[in-house]
Amino acid sequence: MREQVEQAIFDAEFEFSNSRVRVRAEHDFQGIELPGLKIGPFTRGERYTLPLWVAEELERKGVVSLVEEPRLKPEELMVIHHREASLAKGLSELPSDFYPRLRRLLAEARAEAQKDPGKLAELNRLLNWARDVVNARLKKIVSLASSVARSPLTRKYLTPEEELIFDLVGDLSDAWREVIAGDGRS
């Protein structure tokens, strides 16, 4: 089961890393060709669309800058935290790439806190919000998945990682009910 969870997270990360983002060329760039991928050429000041992992690498090298920020901002996490806390039973809709973005936000906050201990309070605040969101959603997903009348509409509000939990808990709940109720299929 752990392998399924790790695979779901890996798949979500892979999809997020390969999502397309807009960048602006900071310098002229002749371009390079990788197996199965041609990057560039770029003209300074022009905008291009690239896979996120390529854009991040080129941004680190100063070749491009991201036009749209794919990273989760602390303010966005605060809004999601508030929304999840205020919904007693239902799930709010999250972007399908919420968890990869959340992991990046927390990794960046950890790195900043290691460089500057003054940022430790911010890291702890983000970690608490993240835990609250994850725990609230997990509790709701388990409740919804274990229900006899699972609604297909529920899937609309699940991220890919959460769909795995929903399916596993639902299957386990159904099997448990069958065995406990003794429906004759022993």
WORADA-V264043 format. One line per field, one symbol per residue. phi: phi as a letter, one per 40 degrees, with the letter a starting at -180 (. if undefined). psi: psi as a letter, one per 30 degrees, with the letter a starting at -180 (. if undefined). A space follows every 50 residues. Layout:
BEGIN
phi->???
psi->???
END
This chain:
BEGIN
phi->.dcccccccdccccccccccbcbbccacachabbdgabbgcbbdgcbabb cdccdccccdcgcbbccbcccccdccccccdcccccccbccccbcccdcc ccccdccccccccccbdcccccdcccccccccccccccccccccccccbc cccdddcbcdccdccdcccccccccccccccfcgbc
psi->eeeeeeeeeeeeeeeefglklklkkflkkellkljgkkjalkkkflklkl keeeeeeeeefgelkkekjfkkkeeeeeeeeeeeefjeelklklkfgeee eeeeeeeeeeeeeeejffgeeeeeeeeeeeeeeeeeeeeeeeeeefkeik kffeffgkleeeeeeeeeeeeeeeeeeeeefhggh.
END
